[in-house]
Amino acid sequence: MSDKLYEEKTINSRGATHHLIRIKGEVAWKHHKWDGPAIIPHRKDSEFVKSYFLNGNEYDAEEYNSIMQEREGLPWYKQTGVNARH
């Protein structure tokens, strides 16, 4: 069994690339990406638009950029050691 606190996967569906994360102990996968949009259309006829998500919560580009400028260090689920949440 893995000691990782999360799993990541990328899928292509309906004309877009989707970046997903699942936190250990959770059932559902959520859109999430720290370094850019979590949904990236790659076809003109895609029903999706470029979208920014963090842990399943959608943000517009301005909100997302503000969050990225304010954050420090790694997110809690990528930390190792005593301070990491379970």
Secondary structure, DSSP 8 states (H G I E B T S, - for coil): ----SEEEEEEEETTEEEEEEEETT--S-EE--TTS-SEEE-STT-S---BEEETTEEE-HHHHHHHHHH--S--GGG--STT---
